[in-house]
Amino acid sequence: MLIKQAVAHLHAKGLAVRVVDIAAGHGRYVLDALANEPAISEILLRDYSEVNVAQGQEMIAQRGMSGRVRFEQGDALNPEELSALTPRPTLAIVSGLYELFPENEQVKTHSQVLPMPSIGWHSHLHRAAVAPTTGADCRGVNQS
């Protein structure tokens, strides 16, 4: 899984692994994928929908993950909100949103590693964008 490779790569470089899913939906996919990743210091899930945020917060509590996972309402298309995230994420996950806007230069400036899976008719855009922003070398992440 690309996300686990990115976590391992950042951890091997000595970087704190702080994950954000900018448009998480209810968050289940990220919670399932990263629940047992000890290298991750923090997971922030965000979604525009109040319903998704409430469901996600409930899931976090049910799984006993409140110590290192939080869920907040936010707009994935608002650059001011994204640039104000603290602590600054080192791994951003976006699924089903930004690949719809391949010309979006702001996507490249907010994270060190940004996996961008494609689904359905977006298959021609399948890629994982690796965007180092702090001088960290992320070229070792397998992008296949």
Short mmCIF file of the C-alpha atoms (twelve columns), coordinates in Angstrom:
data_MODEL
# 
_entry.id   MODEL 
# 
loop_
_atom_site.group_PDB 
_atom_site.id 
_atom_site.type_symbol 
_atom_site.label_atom_id 
_atom_site.label_alt_id 
_atom_site.label_comp_id 
_atom_site.label_asym_id 
_atom_site.label_seq_id 
_atom_site.Cartn_x 
_atom_site.Cartn_y 
_atom_site.Cartn_z 
_atom_site.pdbx_PDB_model_num 
ATOM 1   C CA . MET A 1   0.000   0.000  0.000   1 
ATOM 2   C CA . LEU A 2   1.431   3.370  -1.058  1 
ATOM 3   C CA . ILE A 3   0.415   5.127  2.152   1 
ATOM 4   C CA . LYS A 4   2.264   2.622  4.337   1 
ATOM 5   C CA . GLN A 5   5.339   2.976  2.097   1 
ATOM 6   C CA . ALA A 6   5.202   6.745  2.522   1 
ATOM 7   C CA . VAL A 7   4.900   6.382  6.320   1 
ATOM 8   C CA . ALA A 8   7.907   4.054  6.381   1 
ATOM 9   C CA . HIS A 9   9.910   6.397  4.139   1 
ATOM 10  C CA . LEU A 10  9.240   9.482  6.263   1 
ATOM 11  C CA . HIS A 11  9.984   7.565  9.459   1 
ATOM 12  C CA . ALA A 12  13.258  6.220  8.018   1 
ATOM 13  C CA . LYS A 13  14.280  9.809  7.197   1 
ATOM 14  C CA . GLY A 14  13.770  10.737 10.850  1 
ATOM 15  C CA . LEU A 15  10.757  12.929 10.149  1 
ATOM 16  C CA . ALA A 16  7.701   13.033 12.381  1 
ATOM 17  C CA . VAL A 17  4.835   11.281 10.624  1 
ATOM 18  C CA . ARG A 18  1.795   13.521 10.933  1 
ATOM 19  C CA . VAL A 19  -1.001  12.420 8.615   1 
ATOM 20  C CA . VAL A 20  -3.904  14.493 7.361   1 
ATOM 21  C CA . ASP A 21  -6.758  13.282 5.176   1 
ATOM 22  C CA . ILE A 22  -8.101  16.519 3.776   1 
ATOM 23  C CA . ALA A 23  -11.428 15.109 2.525   1 
ATOM 24  C CA . ALA A 24  -11.852 12.014 4.690   1 
ATOM 25  C CA . GLY A 25  -15.542 11.332 4.305   1 
ATOM 26  C CA . HIS A 26  -16.379 9.418  7.493   1 
ATOM 27  C CA . GLY A 27  -12.712 8.432  7.880   1 
ATOM 28  C CA . ARG A 28  -13.096 4.671  8.009   1 
ATOM 29  C CA . TYR A 29  -10.607 3.935  5.220   1 
ATOM 30  C CA . VAL A 30  -7.760  5.846  6.839   1 
ATOM 31  C CA . LEU A 31  -8.579  4.489  10.286  1 
ATOM 32  C CA . ASP A 32  -8.566  0.932  8.931   1 
ATOM 33  C CA . ALA A 33  -5.339  1.410  6.991   1 
ATOM 34  C CA . LEU A 34  -3.304  3.208  9.646   1 
ATOM 35  C CA . ALA A 35  -4.689  1.945  12.959  1 
ATOM 36  C CA . ASN A 36  -1.620  -0.166 13.749  1 
ATOM 37  C CA . GLU A 37  1.133   2.078  12.376  1 
ATOM 38  C CA . PRO A 38  3.359   2.914  15.365  1 
ATOM 39  C CA . ALA A 39  5.469   5.403  13.374  1 
ATOM 40  C CA . ILE A 40  2.533   7.820  13.088  1 
ATOM 41  C CA . SER A 41  2.461   10.459 15.799  1 
ATOM 42  C CA . GLU A 42  -0.837  12.069 14.760  1 
ATOM 43  C CA . ILE A 43  -3.716  11.603 12.330  1 
ATOM 44  C CA . LEU A 44  -6.012  14.502 11.457  1 
ATOM 45  C CA . LEU A 45  -9.154  13.714 9.490   1 
ATOM 46  C CA . ARG A 46  -11.081 16.572 7.889   1 
ATOM 47  C CA . ASP A 47  -14.301 16.770 5.933   1 
ATOM 48  C CA . TYR A 48  -16.726 19.469 4.860   1 
ATOM 49  C CA . SER A 49  -19.805 17.526 5.986   1 
ATOM 50  C CA . GLU A 50  -20.945 17.854 9.602   1 
ATOM 51  C CA . VAL A 51  -22.496 14.379 9.337   1 
ATOM 52  C CA . ASN A 52  -19.194 12.818 8.247   1 
ATOM 53  C CA . VAL A 53  -17.309 14.613 11.017  1 
ATOM 54  C CA . ALA A 54  -19.767 13.378 13.657  1 
ATOM 55  C CA . GLN A 55  -19.624 9.804  12.336  1 
ATOM 56  C CA . GLY A 56  -15.841 9.945  12.176  1 
ATOM 57  C CA . GLN A 57  -15.509 11.251 15.724  1 
ATOM 58  C CA . GLU A 58  -17.759 8.436  16.915  1 
ATOM 59  C CA . MET A 59  -15.628 5.861  15.079  1 
ATOM 60  C CA . ILE A 60  -12.436 7.277  16.603  1 
ATOM 61  C CA . ALA A 61  -13.922 6.990  20.094  1 
ATOM 62  C CA . GLN A 62  -15.220 3.451  19.470  1 
ATOM 63  C CA . ARG A 63  -11.772 2.331  18.331  1 
ATOM 64  C CA . GLY A 64  -10.020 3.945  21.289  1 
ATOM 65  C CA . MET A 65  -7.929  6.155  18.996  1 
ATOM 66  C CA . SER A 66  -8.739  9.535  20.556  1 
ATOM 67  C CA . GLY A 67  -5.186  9.964  21.804  1 
ATOM 68  C CA . ARG A 68  -3.613  10.351 18.385  1 
ATOM 69  C CA . VAL A 69  -6.521  10.818 15.956  1 
ATOM 70  C CA . ARG A 70  -8.822  13.807 15.692  1 
ATOM 71  C CA . PHE A 71  -11.537 14.785 13.235  1 
ATOM 72  C CA . GLU A 72  -12.530 18.340 12.375  1 
ATOM 73  C CA . GLN A 73  -14.734 20.078 9.868   1 
ATOM 74  C CA . GLY A 74  -12.812 21.791 7.094   1 
ATOM 75  C CA . ASP A 75  -12.818 22.810 3.461   1 
ATOM 76  C CA . ALA A 76  -10.309 20.903 1.306   1 
ATOM 77  C CA . LEU A 77  -10.430 23.666 -1.298  1 
ATOM 78  C CA . ASN A 78  -9.593  26.497 1.124   1 
ATOM 79  C CA . PRO A 79  -5.845  27.227 0.945   1 
ATOM 80  C CA . GLU A 80  -5.915  29.441 4.049   1 
ATOM 81  C CA . GLU A 81  -7.345  26.612 6.163   1 
ATOM 82  C CA . LEU A 82  -4.869  24.088 4.804   1 
ATOM 83  C CA . SER A 83  -1.842  26.307 5.332   1 
ATOM 84  C CA . ALA A 84  -2.924  26.964 8.935   1 
ATOM 85  C CA . LEU A 85  -2.955  23.280 9.978   1 
ATOM 86  C CA . THR A 86  -0.848  22.721 13.076  1 
ATOM 87  C CA . PRO A 87  1.252   20.875 13.581  1 
ATOM 88  C CA . ARG A 88  2.110   20.870 9.912   1 
ATOM 89  C CA . PRO A 89  1.315   17.483 8.322   1 
ATOM 90  C CA . THR A 90  4.114   15.535 6.669   1 
ATOM 91  C CA . LEU A 91  1.808   13.139 4.823   1 
ATOM 92  C CA . ALA A 92  -1.412  14.303 3.189   1 
ATOM 93  C CA . ILE A 93  -3.982  11.873 1.850   1 
ATOM 94  C CA . VAL A 94  -6.583  12.942 -0.667  1 
ATOM 95  C CA . SER A 95  -8.806  10.408 -2.390  1 
ATOM 96  C CA . GLY A 96  -11.476 11.304 -4.887  1 
ATOM 97  C CA . LEU A 97  -10.997 15.063 -4.870  1 
ATOM 98  C CA . TYR A 98  -7.775  16.694 -6.058  1 
ATOM 99  C CA . GLU A 99  -7.238  14.308 -8.962  1 
ATOM 100 C CA . LEU A 100 -10.234 16.072 -10.477 1 
ATOM 101 C CA . PHE A 101 -8.063  19.230 -10.634 1 
ATOM 102 C CA . PRO A 102 -4.637  18.165 -12.021 1 
ATOM 103 C CA . GLU A 103 -3.604  21.787 -12.642 1 
ATOM 104 C CA . ASN A 104 -3.929  22.705 -8.933  1 
ATOM 105 C CA . GLU A 105 -0.463  24.015 -7.994  1 
ATOM 106 C CA . GLN A 106 -1.472  24.609 -4.357  1 
ATOM 107 C CA . VAL A 107 -1.767  20.854 -3.854  1 
ATOM 108 C CA . LYS A 108 1.983   20.568 -4.382  1 
ATOM 109 C CA . THR A 109 2.891   23.085 -1.672  1 
ATOM 110 C CA . HIS A 110 1.175   21.708 1.452   1 
ATOM 111 C CA . SER A 111 2.731   18.308 2.019   1 
ATOM 112 C CA . GLN A 112 5.852   16.284 1.577   1 
ATOM 113 C CA . VAL A 113 4.074   13.239 0.184   1 
ATOM 114 C CA . LEU A 114 0.637   13.320 -1.401  1 
ATOM 115 C CA . PRO A 115 -0.756  9.976  -2.585  1 
ATOM 116 C CA . MET A 116 -3.427  10.629 -5.188  1 
ATOM 117 C CA . PRO A 117 -5.250  7.449  -6.187  1 
ATOM 118 C CA . SER A 118 -7.589  7.464  -9.102  1 
ATOM 119 C CA . ILE A 119 -10.965 5.831  -9.389  1 
ATOM 120 C CA . GLY A 120 -13.390 5.114  -12.171 1 
ATOM 121 C CA . TRP A 121 -13.103 7.377  -15.154 1 
ATOM 122 C CA . HIS A 122 -10.126 9.222  -13.681 1 
ATOM 123 C CA . SER A 123 -7.777  6.300  -14.435 1 
ATOM 124 C CA . HIS A 124 -5.710  8.398  -16.847 1 
ATOM 125 C CA . LEU A 125 -4.691  10.532 -13.859 1 
ATOM 126 C CA . HIS A 126 -3.375  7.613  -11.748 1 
ATOM 127 C CA . ARG A 127 -0.261  8.818  -9.945  1 
ATOM 128 C CA . ALA A 128 1.243   9.586  -6.610  1 
ATOM 129 C CA . ALA A 129 2.500   13.152 -6.418  1 
ATOM 130 C CA . VAL A 130 5.601   13.483 -4.300  1 
ATOM 131 C CA . ALA A 131 6.181   17.104 -3.352  1 
ATOM 132 C CA . PRO A 132 9.070   17.755 -0.927  1 
ATOM 133 C CA . THR A 133 8.567   21.083 0.813   1 
ATOM 134 C CA . THR A 134 11.134  21.100 3.627   1 
ATOM 135 C CA . GLY A 135 14.243  19.875 1.872   1 
ATOM 136 C CA . ALA A 136 13.424  16.258 2.731   1 
ATOM 137 C CA . ASP A 137 14.129  13.837 -0.088  1 
ATOM 138 C CA . CYS A 138 10.973  11.866 -0.846  1 
ATOM 139 C CA . ARG A 139 12.093  10.400 -4.172  1 
ATOM 140 C CA . GLY A 140 12.498  6.962  -2.596  1 
ATOM 141 C CA . VAL A 141 8.752   6.428  -2.304  1 
ATOM 142 C CA . ASN A 142 7.609   3.776  -4.770  1 
ATOM 143 C CA . GLN A 143 5.008   5.484  -6.929  1 
ATOM 144 C CA . SER A 144 3.566   2.430  -8.668  1 
# 
